[in-house]
Each structure stands twice: as structure tokens, then as C-alpha cells.
Amino acid sequence: MKAIVSILLPVMLVVSTAGTATARELAVEFEDLVPAELASVAIEPMTGSPVVLLREPEDGRIVPIFIGPNEARAILMAQRGIEPERPMTHDLATTLIESLGATLERVIVDELRNGTYLGALELIKDGETVRIDSRPSDGLALAVRTGAAILVAPAILEAGEDIPFRGLDDDEDVVTAIGITVMAPTEEIRQALGLPDEPGVVVTGTRAHAEQAGLRAGALIMEVDGEAVSSPMAFLERISAATAEGMTTIRFWHEGEKQEIELSTQIPDIDPERRQRL
């Protein structure tokens, strides 16, 4: 119940009083925030605590941020496209924002204070931008559902460089990078999609330039820049390594033939109309 109240009450108050609500000042100037892409959920090996992995596209850093188990589960469900029979907390919050005529535009992670991450949500309602406080873990769980941009303070990225992480089990890992979401193909998936018996990761969703280039769900990505990809985390590592060049070449199998496309390593934009359908 506390989790529901912590997300829904501020949203209801802000959306219903757009233009009059106030929020704490950000710990950094807005223009100093760095765009990031939500890549995956992983584990900090010493404690077993879940972390969310953010990809910073300018230098390829993969930065962990500690989150709670509930938020980790919510992010994974959204990445896997799992729709619960009844709305969970973050699904309900997403529906509430949309039904009140607002759009979640940005999720901000701006400060790490005494071991606690601080963040904010930026919503647009009737052309006005309203900012409210939020736990970053809740904000990120909403971002993966709505397509909202993610902005992170440089100090958060620097602090995360010292946090070790490991992926989940190979059959549980799901990774998103440059707008492509992948997971390990099970034997059942290979048989259902008629995938070849070669190492690779299966595409479960694409958007923006990856979709426009012809990459579709059901494809098997086999190589990134000429290097074999054997797991979702390996895919993320290859995309991260390609950042210096700004472009990456993806070789994949789809519908009986091998194809190759070249994509930017920047975070892809989301069409506003499509955001409502995510």
C-alpha cells in the first residue's frame, strides 16, 4: 500500500494542479544532466541486491544504480512485455498519468545523498511542464513503460563506476540497447521461430532507427561489429564497445536469410504518438 501511495498520490496532485505544484530544486543544473538508456536489471554480487543498468552513449559506460526487488521485477516485466492480469502499481500509475491527459516526458536521477538516490519526474499537462519528486527506481520503472527520456547527473555516473555487477541467469537476462531488446533463445523459441542452431540472441522488440532499418522481433542477432554475440549481456558489451565509433554493424538472421544493418549507438528517439502505445 505504501508503494502505491508513494507513486500515485504525487502524480494525482500534480496533474490535477498543473502549474501550481512545486518540487525541490535539482542538485545539478538541468543542462548538465546526461541522457542514458535503461539497459537491463542485474545483481550486485557481494550483497545479491538488484541494480538497474544504465547505458551512457557518449563514452559507453554501463552504470549500475541500486533499486528494490519490486522495482527490479517491474522493470523486467515491462522489458519482457509481460502484461499482468490485473494492473500492478507502475502499470496503474502509467494508466493514471495518461487518463488525466498528461505525458511523462523525463525521469531524472540527480543526486546520491547519504547512500540514497534522489530523482524527479517531469510531466507535461496542457503544454506546461511540472516536476515532482520521485524515487529513481519508481521513475525508471515508469520510463520503461512510457518511453520517457532518462537524464542522470554526472556524479551518479561516476559513483556507479565502482559498483560491480553480474547478469541474471542467461535464460532470465533481458537487455535493451540502441532501441533493441533481446533475450537468450530457448529451444522452444528456436523451434517456434525456426531459428538456426547458431549462437545469438533473439530480438523481442525494436523501435526507432532499428525498426526503420528492418530489424524485427523474432530475428536472431548473431554478430555485432564482426564479434559473435552469445548472450544478452554480451550484446550489451558489444554495443558499449562500439560507442567510440558512433556506429555499429549488426548481422542477424530473419525469415530464412542473413542480413546486415548499420545503426547509430546514440539513444533512439521515440515518436510521441508511439509513446502512448508502449
C-alpha positions, 0 to 999 in steps of 0.5 A, spaced: 500 500 500 505 504 501 508 503 494 502 505 491 501 511 495 508 513 494 507 513 486 500 515 485 498 520 490 504 525 487 502 524 480 494 525 482 496 532 485 500 534 480 496 533 474 490 535 477 494 542 479 498 543 473 502 549 474 501 550 481 505 544 484 512 545 486 518 540 487 525 541 490 530 544 486 535 539 482 542 538 485 545 539 478 543 544 473 538 541 468 543 542 462 548 538 465 544 532 466 546 526 461 541 522 457 542 514 458 538 508 456 535 503 461 539 497 459 537 491 463 536 489 471 542 485 474 545 483 481 550 486 485 554 480 487 557 481 494 550 483 497 545 479 491 541 486 491 538 488 484 541 494 480 538 497 474 543 498 468 544 504 465 547 505 458 551 512 457 552 513 449 557 518 449 563 514 452 559 507 453 559 506 460 554 501 463 552 504 470 549 500 475 544 504 480 541 500 486 533 499 486 528 494 490 526 487 488 519 490 486 522 495 482 527 490 479 521 485 477 517 491 474 522 493 470 523 486 467 516 485 466 515 491 462 522 489 458 519 482 457 512 485 455 509 481 460 502 484 461 499 482 468 492 480 469 490 485 473 494 492 473 500 492 478 502 499 481 507 502 475 502 499 470 496 503 474 500 509 475 502 509 467 494 508 466 493 514 471 498 519 468 495 518 461 487 518 463 488 525 466 491 527 459 498 528 461 505 525 458 511 523 462 516 526 458 523 525 463 525 521 469 531 524 472 536 521 477 540 527 480 543 526 486 546 520 491 545 523 498 547 519 504 547 512 500 540 514 497 538 516 490 534 522 489 530 523 482 524 527 479 519 526 474 517 531 469 510 531 466 507 535 461 499 537 462 496 542 457 503 544 454 506 546 461 511 542 464 511 540 472 516 536 476 515 532 482 519 528 486 520 521 485 524 515 487 529 513 481 527 506 481 519 508 481 521 513 475 525 508 471 520 503 472 515 508 469 520 510 463 520 503 461 513 503 460 512 510 457 518 511 453 520 517 457 527 520 456 532 518 462 537 524 464 542 522 470 547 527 473 554 526 472 556 524 479 551 518 479 555 516 473 561 516 476 559 513 483 556 507 479 563 506 476 565 502 482 559 498 483 560 491 480 555 487 477 553 480 474 547 478 469 541 474 471 541 467 469 542 467 461 535 464 460 532 470 465 537 476 462 533 481 458 537 487 455 535 493 451 540 497 447 540 502 441 532 501 441 533 493 441 531 488 446 533 481 446 533 475 450 537 468 450 533 463 445 530 457 448 529 451 444 522 452 444 523 459 441 528 456 436 523 451 434 517 456 434 521 461 430 525 456 426 531 459 428 538 456 426 542 452 431 547 458 431 549 462 437 545 469 438 540 472 441 533 473 439 530 480 438 523 481 442 522 488 440 525 494 436 523 501 435 526 507 432 532 507 427 532 499 428 525 498 426 526 503 420 532 499 418 528 492 418 530 489 424 524 485 427 522 481 433 523 474 432 530 475 428 536 472 431 542 477 432 548 473 431 554 478 430 555 485 432 561 489 429 564 482 426 564 479 434 559 473 435 554 475 440 552 469 445 548 472 450 544 478 452 549 481 456 554 480 451 550 484 446 550 489 451 558 489 451 558 489 444 554 495 443 558 499 449 564 497 445 562 500 439 560 507 442 567 510 440 565 509 433 558 512 433 556 506 429 555 499 429 554 493 424 549 488 426 548 481 422 542 477 424 538 472 421 530 473 419 525 469 415 530 464 412 536 469 410 542 473 413 542 480 413 546 486 415 544 493 418 548 499 420 545 503 426 547 509 430 549 507 438 546 514 440 539 513 444 533 512 439 528 517 439 521 515 440 515 518 436 510 521 441 504 518 438 508 511 439 509 513 446 502 512 448 502 505 445 508 502 449 
